[in-house]
Amino acid sequence: MRFRGWENWPAADANAESADIVERSDRGGTWYEVRVGYSYLVDGQCYSGNTADSFSTEAEASDYARAMRVGSFIIHYDPKRKSVSRFFA
């Protein structure tokens, strides 16, 4: 799904619920995808979202997954549909 103008959406603190590493490969080689599931609150209502980022080494992916599991991070949510959110590292 493509988001337009998400940079102008309101921000909220999010917490990772999961951060899983998946090894991927094709003819170009192997890479590691970190899939992060997160939750966030808007007006007292809890919502969830997910994001994925790719890394060339398992160590980089592991470091990123570990960092995402600790503390909170900022997401942006659609003010018209609060269940739609975007995270950009």
C-alpha positions in Angstrom: 0.0 0.0 0.0 1.4 3.4 -0.9 0.8 6.3 1.4 0.8 9.9 0.2 1.4 12.8 2.6 2.0 10.5 5.6 4.7 12.8 6.7 2.0 15.3 7.7 -0.1 12.8 9.6 -0.3 13.1 13.4 2.4 11.1 15.3 2.0 8.6 18.1 4.4 6.5 20.3 4.4 2.9 19.3 5.8 -0.2 21.0 7.0 -3.3 19.2 4.9 -6.4 19.9 7.2 -8.6 17.8 10.4 -8.3 15.7 11.0 -11.4 13.6 13.9 -12.1 11.3 13.2 -13.9 8.0 16.0 -15.1 5.7 15.3 -14.4 2.1 17.1 -15.3 -1.1 17.0 -15.2 -4.8 19.4 -15.3 -7.7 20.9 -12.0 -6.4 21.9 -13.5 -3.1 20.6 -13.7 0.5 19.3 -10.9 2.7 17.4 -10.7 6.0 14.1 -9.1 6.5 13.0 -7.8 9.9 9.2 -7.8 10.3 8.0 -5.7 13.2 4.5 -5.7 14.6 3.6 -2.8 16.8 0.8 -1.2 18.8 -0.1 2.4 19.4 -2.7 4.5 21.2 -4.8 7.2 19.7 -7.5 8.9 21.8 -7.4 6.0 24.2 -8.0 3.4 21.5 -5.3 0.8 20.8 -4.4 0.1 17.2 -1.8 -2.2 15.6 0.5 -2.0 12.5 3.5 -3.6 11.0 6.6 -2.7 9.0 9.5 -4.5 7.4 13.1 -3.6 6.6 15.8 -5.5 4.8 19.5 -6.0 5.8 22.4 -7.5 4.0 23.7 -9.4 7.1 22.0 -11.4 9.8 24.0 -9.4 12.4 22.6 -6.1 11.1 19.1 -7.6 11.1 19.5 -9.0 14.6 20.8 -5.6 15.9 17.8 -3.8 14.4 15.3 -6.3 15.7 16.8 -6.0 19.2 16.7 -2.2 19.1 13.1 -2.2 17.9 12.0 -4.4 20.9 13.4 -2.0 23.4 11.6 1.3 24.1 9.2 3.1 21.9 9.3 4.7 18.5 7.3 7.2 16.5 4.7 6.2 13.9 2.4 8.4 11.9 -1.3 7.5 11.5 -4.0 8.6 9.1 -6.3 11.1 11.0 -9.3 9.8 8.9 -8.6 6.2 9.5 -6.6 5.8 12.7 -6.0 2.1 12.1 -3.7 3.0 9.1 -0.2 3.9 10.2 3.3 4.3 8.7 6.7 3.9 10.3 9.8 5.2 8.6 13.2 4.4 10.1 
